Amino acid sequence: MREVLAEREFRLLIVARLVSQLGNQAAMAVMAFAVLGIGGDAADIGLVLGAESFALALALVVGGVVGDRVSRRLVMVGADLVRCGSQGGCAALLITGQAQVWHLVVLQVISGIAAGVYLPAVTAIGAEASTPENRKDANAVRSLVIAVSTIAGPAIGGLLTVWVGPGPALAVDALSFLVSASLVLALRIGHAPAPTGRRVLAQARDGWREFTARRWLWSVTVLAAFCGMAVFAPVMVLGPVILGNPAAWVTVLTALGIGALVGGVALTRVRPRRYLRWVVSGALLLLPLPVLLALHAPLPALVVGAFVLGVEQSAHWTLWQTTLQHRVPSDMLARVSSYDWLGYYGFGPLGYLLAPAAAIRVGNTPTLIAGAAIVLTLAVTLLMAKEISR
């Protein structure tokens, strides 16, 4: 970890990611209170948060093309500034008492589009921020940052909301993107690629061909999409209902975050050989928690299941990002990663809609067991493929 953090470009990039990720996670907590504060209800909260996720998914493919056409550093700076403006706009409307739900929806759509452009660029620039031999450790540190922000971000957002109110809290979130932009601007990497005469749609098709030509790539993306849709989303939706105790559910979520933190640290120490095999087999570690929830297991067992799930999340992200950076050509990395991100952000949120509908129709237990069975079948099938096992 010391070797990775000694690299100037990576150090700037990781601090920028930490600041912006803390802002993202804090904003999700703040936005819920903001919607309730202007007279909205749970459906309005879902609408505001869902608007950002939906816009992000729609923007990913275009973001991938942009990240392979122009300076990735400037793309990230521009996206940070747009998100600074959108969150600042929400803050201003709330502080002045003018905010309505539709205002927040529109501004979150803008924020989501910026995030969709940002993600492929940051994936691609990550390959330049550290030396090839340090990429795995660099990605482990990034997963550590995600884990820390997942734990600390909502707490910061909640405290700011209590202390100063939703409007000023979102103003702090806007400031976090400004800080991130200034750090990214100082990078010496991520310059514009060689000019190309190909049009945007042609480059998007090129990225799709590169994505689909690698069976190991699209098959793992499909697996990750089903992990989000059939396991993670049902757990997040049905877990609080099954437990019926907010304190118990917070305990489970805390264990998940601690597991992600431990996983991030562990991956800076462990050097597995067959990354793809670890990525696919790791999906099996997601299954204990939904099964335990389905069986109404006691809280200590759920805590262990959540901890294991958190470890797997960090391990998957670290090893998968490293695999992409090693195996996909640099000039195609933003476009290819955009389709990979689309698998998660396009299908993952669908689980939040399908899980409650399935639970109403067949019950909580069958819904959770069915999701675990789907992921188990996909993972075992992939482990038998030559591209994964070698």
Beta strands, then each sheet from edge to edge (+ up, - down):
end
